[in-house]
Amino acid sequence: MVLPVFAEAETAAGRELCQVSRLPCQKEALDPLPPSPPLWTSIQAWGCLKGAVLPDTCDGPAREALQSLSQRLRVQEQEMELVKAALAEALRLLRLQVPPSSLQGSGTPAPPGDSLAAPPGLPPTCTPSLVSRGTQTETEVELKSSPGPPGLSNGPPAPQGASEEPSGTQSEGGGSSSSGAGSPGPPGILRPLQPPQRADTPRRNSSSSSSPSERPRQKLSRKAISSANLLVRSGSTESRGGKDPLSSPGGPGSRRSNYNLEGISVKMFLRGRPITMYIPSGIRSLEELPSGPPPETLSLDWVYGYRGRDSRSNLFVLRSGEVVYFIACVVVLYRPGGGPGGPGGGGQRHYRGHTDCVRCLAVHPDGVRVASGQTAGVDKDGKPLQPVVHIWDSETLLKLQEIGLGAFERGVGALAFSAADQGAFLCVVDDSNEHMLSVWDCSRGMKLAEIKSTNDSVLAVGFNPRDSSCIVTSGKSHVHFWNWSGGVGVPGNGTLTRKQGVFGKYKKPKFIPCFVFLPDGDILTGDSEGNILTWGRSPSDSKTPGRGGAKETYGIVAQAHAHEGSIFALCLRRDGTVLSGGGRDRRLVQWGPGLVALQEAEIPEHFGAVRAIAEGLGSELLVGTTKNALLRGDLAQGFSPVIQGHTDELWGLCTHPSQNRFLTCGHDRQLCLWDGESHALAWSIDLKETGLCADFHPSGAVVAVGLNTGRWLVLDTETREIVSDVIDGNEQLSVVRYSPDGLYLAIGSHDNVIYIYSVSSDGAKSSRFGRCMGHSSFITHLDWSKDGNFIMSNSGDYEILYWDVAGGCKQLKNRYESRDREWATYTCVLGFHVYGVWPDGSDGTDINSLCRSHNERVVAVADDFCKVHLFQYPCARAKAPSRMYGGHGSHVTSVRFTHDDSHLVSLGGKDASIFQWRVLGAGGAGPAPATPSRTPSLSPASSLDV
């Protein structure tokens, strides 16, 4: 039984076609035909026929029927789908019953000059036929009856006004209209059959040019807009629910959104601005694209860097011999390799239970348990993350106790275990204005006492190793001696009383960063004046002003000038001697009884000042520095680095084309080449300016580095010599990228221009080739096509533009032509193949970097919420699921896969960390497993990250 609406639509369509068949093809009604994509479907042919009767001078039943149908389709969306199906059935019946020649008229054939079959590039007749894109052959089309939109074709190439462009982007209808047939479509998806190639051999820029005989075809496609909108397939939107970029209404600034050709393009909105992306011709339905997270997983392999620039209590040696320190949200357990002063090597394990940056550490007297305190932060929804202390087992990496959730403000600044009672208690100082001092029962996570400490900053805290009732704190212009009494086992009933250290005749220093307890009960403090003061116990004096009821107090009994500048660290060695580490003079000094200097060594200047000291096995020492390096050695033989890192915000990252090496640069003006196999710094140079981006030449012999002044350098990777030094404008450079063949270098600037240079075979010489000008905002990302002829670029106002570089750096104004182009790399954050990585409600800055793997199976994403994501590729479905990994303590600025996809490298911004992830679960560059693993191979403490 046929529904009435089907019968009505079928009858109307039949009357229209009959009327069209009797009309001669008037030259005044038909403009010359424009170029078209290779697959001309029945819908396009139907649009051509109706284009002959659309002008205002044409009247008749066909036009009235079309207007009636169009009006009903605009008002009732549900009836529109039924009408589409009815028209499809009518066309199918007409195709079976009416010979092609009848379309030219029932009487005398039209003159050749006016015939619909005449324009070049079209089939001999404009016979309507159904085509399912990707299944058509040149001689035969399989005809199938379809009750709904999936049986209809994708319609004509995007006509003028048929899609919305961001501000500053030219309309699809302008410029060349060739289809760019040289690219069969994105890898990993169904590819359409390619049309026959032209007999002549195209030049490098031939895909963006057209002959004069092809240009007249574009006007007719404009006339066919109204009919094409009726007949285009819907793209199977029925199964989508909730907020969907494909069907979301236009926000502020959207224009002509009703012309979006579903099935040809998809549209997403960032800050209300519509971004149109065209679907490759090989994709019939978005539902056929991969769904779910990828089978590949990430495991944290190595962390480069150490947080010594702005933190203390950050370096200890465990009973196992592992060195424990932290950077970002990760506590690293490092096992050195080789002998003292020898090469690094060794291995790392990681505790990743924290949700924000770690600020301090303390090791339990048993040498196994560790306490780590984190700062406060916010999640991606802006909700505050409360600071907390984790107590965890260093052997199993399992969290044993969570202390102080909701009790601390801003962060945990310092903490310490008691020693006299086998570490039963933990003392914590937070970063609030009053720097609250609290004592906790470690086993039960219960607070026993709390008091306001001081409004000045507190830099260190510790229990007296012989008496747990005595606690010492030091910091800005103070040393406080606390007496803790009562409250054991009773929450909150303990009391803390304070005695303030009196300097008397000694100069009061501005800061007291460190102290240490001596075996005889005295205390040594190191201060900002370079002095070591000895504080001895003395009976209490009731006349001495100050609060508290301590029976004893401390007073200065000796002073020794030890360093020029501040003393940052003191360490008590097993033999009873004391080590001090200087700031300005970078000296390590060993002191005997009576503060007699026994031995000293100086840290090389490029490592910075001494931040922390830990005693290793035998005479071995571990030294953390203010330039985020970890040194290993002894006073006699000197020190060598085992861990190094950057000291300021990182942005530039590129991986070597054939080796497991990568290069980084940032605001600390250092350019560093890292060896991913030995986990060591290969070399480092001072750029004198901030480095923001970099890329290796395909040969790997040279590397280009973009700076924040518009200057860019080319360096020899072996000799480290600068072989080229060029300035383009005075704005910062955000991206540099060599073409796959190494013949061109593209440089994206904040002056909205992409500078193109031709490059010599060895990459050492370059000359200006042209400029790509057309973006209305600064360039953010760009990629080269696999043939090295074209560029895709993104800008700060969410544009997606395409450029014909080989043809003279011309902008391809019809972006529809580039839908099937294959890209050598995919780092642009906006594009059809990756739009699914964007989260709901994004403001356009949530994703900083993106990288497709070389095997084109996964996409890694760096976001603004300290996370690294792994998506399947292509990721062209809204709200696509991903595997998410934490560890960075700041916005992740860049991600890149190594040359063989065995590892992924990610950069933290403000935390200056570099993470090297191992890619697991799919055999690296090999084939994906039949049954994907859904659980990453992570340590138990890091299970929160996925």
N, C-alpha and C positions, 0 to 999 in steps of 0.2 A: 504494500500500500504506500503510495506517495503522498507525503504531507501536502496540504494546499500551498504552503509557501514555496515548496519545491516546484510544484506545477506552475505556479505563477512566474517564478524566476525563470524556469525552463522555457515557458512560452515567450516571455519578454526577450530572453536571449535569442530565441529562434527568430522572432520578428526583427530584432536588431540585425542579426547576421543576414537575413534575407534582404533587408533594406540596404545593407552595405554592399551586398553582392550586385545590386542593381545600379549602384552609383558608379559613374566613371571616376577614376582617380584624377582629381583636379590638381594641377600644379600649384594653384594658389593656396590649396588647403594643406599641401604637404611640403614642408621644408626639406632640403637635402638631408639624407639619412646620416646620423652620426656614427662614429665607430662604436663597437660593442664588444663585450667579452665573447669568447669563442662559442659558448653554449647559448644559442638562441632558443628559448623555450616557447611552448605554445602560448604561454601567457604574454610574452613579448609580442608575438605575432598578432595576437588578439588586440593588444594595445595599439599596434600599428594601424589595424583596420579602424578601430574607433577613433584614432587620431585624425582620420580623414573626415569625420563628421562632427568633430568637436567645435570648430569655429562658430561664432555667433550667427553667421549667415546660413548655417545648415540647420534645417528644421526637419522634423519627421518623427515617426514612432520610435525609431532607435534612440534618438537623443532623449525623448521624454521617458522612455523606459529606463535609460541609464541614470538620468537625474532622479527618478523615483527610487531606484535601487540605492543610489548613493545617499539620498536623504535618510532612507530607512536604516542603512548601515551605520550612519553617524549617530543616530538616536538610540538604536537598540543593538548593543554589542553582541548579545546572544544570537539574534537573528542574522547578524553579519556572517557568522560561521555557517549557518544553514544556506544562505544565499551563495557563499563561495562554493559550497559543495554542489549546489544546483547548477551553477555556471560551469563547473568542471564537468558535470555529467552531460550538459548540453554540448559542450565543446567535443567531448568524446564521441557522442552520437554523430555530430556533424562531420567529424574526422572520418568516421566509418562510412557515412552515407554520401557525402558530397565530394566529387572529384576536385582536385586542386584547381583545375582550369576554370571551374565555375565561379571562383572567387573574383575573377577578373571581369565578370559580367555575364549575363545570360545571352547577350547578343554579340555584337562585334567586339573582339578583344580590344583592350585599351592600347593606344599607341605606345611603342617601346619607350619613348622618352618619359611617359607619365606612369609607367607600370610600377607596381609595388616591387616587382622582382628586379628592377633595374639597378638600384643603388649597389655599389660595390661592397663586398664583404658580407652580403646577406645570402641566404639560400635562394634558389630560383623563384620560389613563391613564398608568400607570407602565410602559409598554411598553419593555422593553430594546431599545436600538438602538445601533449603532456610530456614533460621531461622531469624525471627525478634526478636531481643534480648528482653527478658522480656515477651514473649508470648508463648514460646515453652513449650510443655508438654513432659513427658518421652516417650509416645507411639505414639504421633501424632503431625504433624506440618501442620499448615494451609498454603496451597500453594497459592500464589497470584502473578499474573504477574505485574511487575513494570517497568515503562518506564525510571526510573532514579535511582540514588543512594540510596534513602531511603529504598528500598526493600532489600538491601544487608546487610549482617551481619557485625559485627565489626572486623572480622578477628581473627587471632590467638593471643595468648598472646604475649606481646612485645618481639620479637626476638632480638638477639644480634645485635647491630648496627641499630636497627629500630627506635631509638629515641635519641635525643641529651641530654646529661647530663652536668650540670655545672662541672667545673674543680674540681677534687677531688672526684667526685661521681662515683661509679663503675657502669658498664653497667648493663642494665636490664637482660641480658642473663645469668649472673653468679649467683651462689648460688642456693638456693632452688627454686622450681617452683610450689609449691602447691598454691592453689588459695585463701587460707584464707577464706574458706567458712563459718566460724563461724559468719561473720557479713553480714547481708542481704543487707546492703547499707545505705546511709545517710538517716536520718529521713526526712520526708516531701516530698520525691520524690518517683517515681514509683519503686518498688522493684522487682527484678527478682525472678522466682521460684527457690528455693534452690535445689541443687542436693541431691541425697540420701546420707546419712551420712555413714561413715564406721562403721563396726560392732563393732570394738574395741573402747573403751572410750579414747579419746585423753588426754594427759597431758596438762598443761598450755601452754607449748611451742610447742604443736603438730602442730599448723597451720604453723609453719615455718620449719618443718622437713618433710622428705620424705623417704620412704622405698627404699632399693636397687633396687627392681624390678621396681620402678617408675622413677629412675634417667635416664635410657637410652633414655627417650622420648624427651629430649631437643634438640638433634642434628638435628632431622628431621625438627623442626620448623625453624632452621636456613636455611636449604635448601629450605624451602618454601617461603623465603622472597620475591623473585621477583614476584611470582604469587600472594602472599597475597597483595602486594602493588597495583596490578591491580584490585583486587576484593573488597578491603575494601570500606565501605560506606563513603561518603564524609562528613557526619555530617551536612548537610543542610547549607552550607556556602553561598548559593546564596543570601540570604536575608541580609547578612551583608554588610555594606558599610563603607567607610572611613578606618581609621587605626584600625586594629583589632588584638589583641594579638594572636588570633587563627590562623591567616593567614599571620601575618607580616613576611617578609623575615628575615632571620638570620642576625644579625648585626655582628660587629667585634667579632671574637671568635666563631661564630657558625660553627658547623661541621655536615656534613651528614644530613642537614635539609631536603633533599628530601626523607629521610626515615621516616619522621614523619607520623605515621599512623593516618590519619584523622578519627575521629569517635571513636578511641581508646584513644587518648591523645590530649591535647591542649598544646600549647606552648606560653609562653610570654617571653619578653626580658627585662632585666634590665641592663643598661649600656652595651648593646650589648651581654650580656650573656643569652643564651637560658635556660629556666626553663621548664622542661617537667612535666606535671601533667596528670594523667590517669583518664579517665572518669569512674565513677561507673557504674556497669553493669546494673543498673536499669534505666539509662537515655538513651533513644533511640535517642533523638535529643536535642541539647542545646536550641532550640526554645521553648521546652515545659517547660523550667524552668521559675520561676516567673520573671516578668518584672515590672518596675515602682518602685517608692519609697514605703516603707512599710506603712501599715495603722497606725502603732504606731507613736506617736510623743513624743517630749520631752518638758517639761516645767520646767524652772529653779525654784527649790524648795528652796534651801538654798545655801549660799556662806559662806564657812569657811575661816576666815582670815581677815586681815586689813592691809593696806599698811602704816605702821608706820616706817619701818626701814630706808627709804630713801626719805621721802616726808614730806611736811608741808602743812598747810592750808587744812587739811584733815578731820576735825571733827567739825560738827555743829549740833545744835538742831533746828528743824523747829517749826513753830507755832502749828502744829498738835501734837507736842510732840515726833515725830519720830526723831531718830538720823540718820544723813546722813554722810556717809563716802564712801571710794572707795577702790577697789582692782582690779587689772587687768584692763579690759575694762568696768567694771560694777560699777555703783554708787548704793550703797545699802542704802535703807531706812529701818531702824530697829526700831521696836517698842518693847521696853523692857517690860518684864512681871515681876510681883511681886513688892515688895517694895525696897527701897534703900538698897543696900548691900545684897539683897536676891538673890534667884536663877534667872536664865535667863528666858528661855521660849520666850514669845512674838512671833513676826513674822517678815518676811522680804518682801519687795517689791524691784524691781530692775529696774533701768533705764539702757537700753542696746543699746542706740543709737550710742555709740562711736565705732570706728573701730580700735583703738589702745589704749594703756594704758592711763588711766586718771592720771594726775599729780597734779591737784589742784582744789579746790572748792571755791565758794563764794555764800553766801545766800543773796538774795534781802532783803531790809528793810521790805517788806511785810511778810517775813517768809514763803512764798510759792514758789516763783520762785528761781531757782538755776542755777548758771553758773558753768560749768565744762570744763576744758581745757585738751586736750589730747596731747600726744607726737607724733612725726612723726614716720612713719613706712614704710614698704613695703608690697605689696600684694604677692600672691603666684607666680605671674609672674615676680617679682622683680621690679615692678613699684612703685615709692614712693607714700606714702599716706601723704597728707599734714596735718599739725597740724591745729586744729580748736577749737573754743569755742562754746559750745552748751548752749543755755538758754532754760530751760524747766520747765514745771509746775509739781511740786511735788505731786499734787493731782491726776492729770490725767496721768502723765508720758508721756505727749505729748511734742515734741520739738516745741518751739515757735520761735526760731531764731538761725541761724547759723552765727557766726561772725568770720571774718578773714580768710576765706578759701583762701589760696594762699598768705596771708600777713605775716605769721609767719614762722620762720625757726627753725627746729629741734624739737621744742615743745613749749608748753605754760608753763612757770615756775611759774607764780604768777598772780593773778587777784583779783579785788575788785570792789564792787558796791559803787557808791556815796550814801550818806545818807541825805545830806541837801536838796536835790531836789527829794526825794522819789525814789531814785534809777534810775534816768534817764540816767546815764552814767556808763560805765564800763571801768576800767583801766586794761591794759594787759601788761605783760613783757614776752618776748619770750626768748628762750634759744640760740639765735644766739651769735656770738662772741661779738657783740656790745650790746646785751641785749636790743633790741629796746623796748622803752616805748611808748604806744599808748593809745589814749582815743577814745571811741566809743559811738555812740548813740544807746542805747539798743533797742529802739522801731523800728528803721529803719535799724539796722545793718550797720551803716555808720561810717567810720573812720573820726574823727574830727581833730586829731593832732597826730604827731609821731616824735620821736627824739631818737638819740642814747643815751643810758643811761650810760653804763660803760663797760669796758672790764672785770671787776671783776664780780663774780657771784652775782646775786640778789636773796635774799631768801624771802623777804616779800615786799608787796606793800599795800597802803591803802589811801583812801580819808579822809581828815579831816571831821569828822561828822558835824561840824558847818560851814564849808566853802569848797564847792566842787572845788574851784579854787586852793586849796592846796593839793598836793599829796606828800606822803613820801615813799621812798624806802630805804631798808637796805640790807646789805649782807656782803661780804668779805671786811673788813677794811673800811667801809664807811656807812654814813647816808646822804642821799640826800633829800633836801626839794625843791619840784618843784612848780612853779607857772604856772597854765594853764589859758590862757586868749584868748578871742575871738573865732571865728570859730563855734559858736553854730548854727547848722543848715546848715553850709556851709562845705562840705567835704574838709578836708585837709588844711583849712585856719587858724586853731588854732595854737597857739604858746605855747611852753613849755620852761621855763627857770629854771635853776638849781642854788641852793645855797648849798654848801657842808658844812656839819656839822663839826665844828672845835672842837677838843678835848682839845686843850690848855694844861693846866697843868696836865690833866688826861691822864692816860696811854691809848694809842690807842689799842683797842682790835683787835684780828685777825678776829673775826667774830661777827656780830650783827644779830642773827637769828630772832629776834622778837621785836615788839614794840606794844604799845597800847596808844590810846588817852584818856586822863583824861577829866572829865566834865568841868574842869576849863580852858581847852585849852592846858595844858602842855602835853608832850609826855614822856612816859617811854620806855626805851630800855633795853633789856637783852642781855648780851654779853658773849663771850667765857671765860672771866675771872671770871664769877660768879657775876658780878656787875650789879646793876640796876641804870641806869643814868636817871636823870630828865632833860629834855630839855624844857626851857621856852622861850616864845616869848620876843623879844627885838627889839627896833627900829633899822632900817637898818643903817649901818655905811658905808658911801661912801668910806672910806679908807680901809675897809676890802676887801682883795683880793678875787676874785671869780667872776664868770659870773652871769648874770641875773639882773633883775630889780625889784626884790621883795621889797615891802615896809617894810616888817618885816623879821626877820630871827630868828633862834633858837640857843640858847646857853645852855651849861650845867650849871645847877644851884644847883644840888645836886647829891651825889653818895652814894649808900648803898651796902655793900657786902652781898649778899643774899645766895649764894650757893657755894659749892666746885665743881669746874668744870663749864662747860657751862650751861647757861640758855636757854632751848629750847622753852619754851612757856610762854606767859603772857595772862591773861584773866581778863577783867573788869566785875565784878559781878553787879547785879542789885542794890545792896545796896551801890555801890560806892567803895567797897574794891577791891583789886587786888590779883589775884592768880599767883604765879610763879612756874614753874616746872623745876627741876634740872636734869642734865644729870648724872654726876658721882655719886652724892649723892642720887638720886632718890626721892627727897623730894618735897612735895607740901606745899607751905607756903602762908598763907593769910596775906596781908599787909593792914594796915589802913592808915589814913592820916599821912603824914610825913614819910612814909615807916617804920611804926612801926609794927613789927611782932605780929600777933594776935593768930594764930593757925597754926599747921603744922601736916603733916602725911607723912609716908614713904611708898613707893611702894615696895612690895616684890621683891627680887633680880631676881627671875626667870622670872618676867614679863618685865624686862629691865627698861630703863630710861623713863622719861616723854617726850612724843613727842608733844601732843596737849591736850588742856583742853577746855571743853564746859560745860556751866551751864544748867542743866536740870530743872525740875519742883521742886519748893520749894528749899530745901537745897541740892538737889541731884546734883552730879557732874559726868561727863563722862570724862574719861582719856584715851587717846591713848598712847601706849608705843612703844618703839623702837624694841621690840620683837613681834610686830604685834598682840598685845592683846588689847582689849577694856574693860576697867574696869568701874564699876559703884559703887557708894557709896558716902560717905561724909567724911569730915575730922575727925569727932568724932567717927564714927563707923568703919571706914576703907573701903576697896574696895575689891570687888570680880569680877572675870572675867565673862563677858557675851558673848564675842567673842574672840576666840583664833585661832592661826594659826601657820604655819611653818615660818621660817625666811630665808630659802635658797631653792635652787632648789630641786624639788621633783621627785622621780622616783618609789619608792616602793609603791604598793597598793594591798590589798587583802580584800575580803569581807567575813564575817562570814558565815559558812555553814547553820545556822539555825536562826540567829537573824539579825535584821536590824542594824548591826554594821560593821565597816570597819577599817582597820589599814593602816597607812601611814608612810613612812620614807623617808629621803633624806639627802642632804648635810649638814643640820644643826645638824646631828647626833641625832636627836630626833626620838623616836619611839612612835607614838600616836595612841591610840584607840579611835574612835569616835562613839558616839551613834546617829544613824540616826533618831531616834524618837524624842529625846529631843534636837537634834542639839547642842550637847555639847561634850566637851572632857571628856571621861571616865577616862583615865589616860595617863600619858606620862613618859617615862624614857629616860635617856641619854645613848646612845649606846657607846659613846667614839670614835666611828668610823662612817664613812659614810654608811648608809643603802641604798641598791639599789633594793632589792626585798624581798618579803615576801609571805607566804601562810599559811592558817589555816589547821590544821589537820582536817579530816572529822568529828571528835568528837567535834571540837571547843575548846577542853581543852588546847591545846598548839598551838603555832605559830612558824614557822621557819622563820628566817630573814637572808638574805645573805648580807655580807658586802663587801667593796671595797678592802679588803686585802686577800681574799680567806678564810676568817673565816666566819662561820655561827653558829648561836645561835638558841636554842629552848627555848622558854619562856612559863611559865605557865600563861595563860591569866587572872587568878583570883589573884594569889599571886604576879605576875610579876617577879617571881624568874627565873633565868637562870637554866634550868635543863640539858642542853647539850651545850657544847662549843667545836667545831671541826674546824680544819683548813685543807683545801684541796688546795694545791698549794699556790702560792703567787700572783695570778691574781685575779682581781675583779670577783665577782659572779653576773651574770645577771638575773638568773631565778632559783627559787626553786618551786617545785611542788610535793605535795603528790598524791599518786595513789588513785583512788576512794574508795578502800577498806581500805586505811590507812596503808597498809602493807609495802609500799615502799616510799622512798623520793628520788626524782631526783633533782640534783643540777647542773645547767649549768654554766660553767666557761669560762673566757676569755682565758684559756689555751687550748681551743678546746675540752675539755673532759666533758662528763656528768657523774657525780659520783652518784652511786646508793647505797642507804642504806636501809637495812631492819629495820622496825620500830616495836616497841612493841605495844600492843593493845591500851595503853593509850597515845602513842606518846612520852613518856618521854625518852625512851631509843632507841638507834639506833646502828647498826653495819654495817661496810662496806660490801656490797654485791658484787659489781663489778664496772667496768668502761666501758662506751660506748665510744670507740675511733674510729674515722674515719672521723670526720669533718676536713676540711682544714682551718677553720677560727673559730672565737669565737662564742659561742652559744648565740643566741638571744632569742629564744622562744622554748617552748616544751609543749606537751600535752600527757596525758595518754589515752589509749583506755578504753572503758567502762568495759572490763573484767580485767583491771589492768595488762595485760601481755605485752603490747607493748607501745612504745613511738614514737611519731612523733616530729622531731626537725628541726629548722631553724638555719642558721648560718649567719655570717657577709658577706659571699660571695654568698648568695642566694641559698644555698643548701637546699634540702628537703630530709631528711634521716629518715629511720624507723629502730626500734630496737626491738629485742625480748629479753625483760628483764628477764622474767621467765626462758627462755632457756639459760641463761648465758650471758646476755648483748651482744648478737650477732647482727651485722648489717644485716638487710634484704636487700640483694643486688638487688633482683628483686622487685622493688617498685610497679610493676604492681599488685602484689599479695595483696597489701594493699589498693587497690582502693575502696573496699567495707567495710573496717573496720570502726566501729563506735567509736567516740571519746567522752570521758566523758566531756571534755571541748574543746573549739576551740579558742586558743589564738595565734596560729601560723599565721603569716601574709602572708605566702606563702602556697598555697594549692589550689586544684581544687575548693573547695567550697567557696573560698573567693578571688580568683584572680581578680574578677570583681571590687573590691574596689580600685585597683591601678589606679591612674590617668594617662593620656597620658603623655609621656615624663618623667616619673618618674626616678630619679637617684638611686632608691633603698633605700633611707633613708627618703622618704616622709611620710611613715606610721610608727609610733612609737609603737603603741599598737592596739590590736584588741581583741574583746570579743564577743562570741556568747551568746545569752540569754539562760537561762536554758530550756525554752520551745522550743528552737531551731527554732525560727521564725524570729529573727532579729539579725543583727551584728552591734555592735558599733565600730567605728574606731576613733583613735586619730591621727591627722596628724601634720605635721611640720608647718602648716600655721594657728595655733591658733584655729582650728575648730574641732568640734565633729560631726561625721556623723552617720547616721542611715540607714543601708541597709537591704533589705530583705535577708533571708537565705533560701537556699544557694544562694550566690552571684557569679554565674559562667557565667556571660555574660559580655562581654567587655563594658567598659564605662557605667557601671550600674548607674542608677540615685539614688540619696540619699536625705535624709533630712539633712540639714547642719545647725549647731548652733554655733554662736560665743559667745564671752564673755571672753575667756582666752586671755591674752596679750602676751603669749609666746607659744612655741611649747607645744602641749599637750602630756604628756609623758605616760599616762596610762588611761585606762577605764576598769571598771568592773561593772557587774550587781549585785544587791543584791540577796539574796538567793531565793526570790519569784518573781524576775523580776519587782518589783514595782518601783524600782529606779535604776538609773545609776549614778556612781561616776566617775568623771574625774579629773585628776591632771594637773595643769599648771606647766611648768618647772621653768623658771627663775622668774615668777611672784608669785610663792609659794602659789597659790590659789587652793582650793578644791571646786569643784562644785558638788552639789547633785541635779540630775535631776529627776523629776517625769515622769514615763512612762505612756502616755495617749493614748487613741484611740483604744485600743484593749483589755481593761479589764485586764491589767497586765498578769497574768499567764493563764487567761481564753481564750476562743476561740476568734478568730479574728472576727470583725464585718463583716456583709455581704457587706456593702457599706463603703469602707475605707474613713476616713476623710483625706482630702488633705491639711488642714490648721492647723498647730500646735496651741495649746492654749497658746498664748504668749501675753504679754502686748503690747499695741500699739507701744511703743517705741522699741520693739524688733522685729518688723516685718521684719526688714532688714536681720535677721539671717536665714531665711528659703528661 
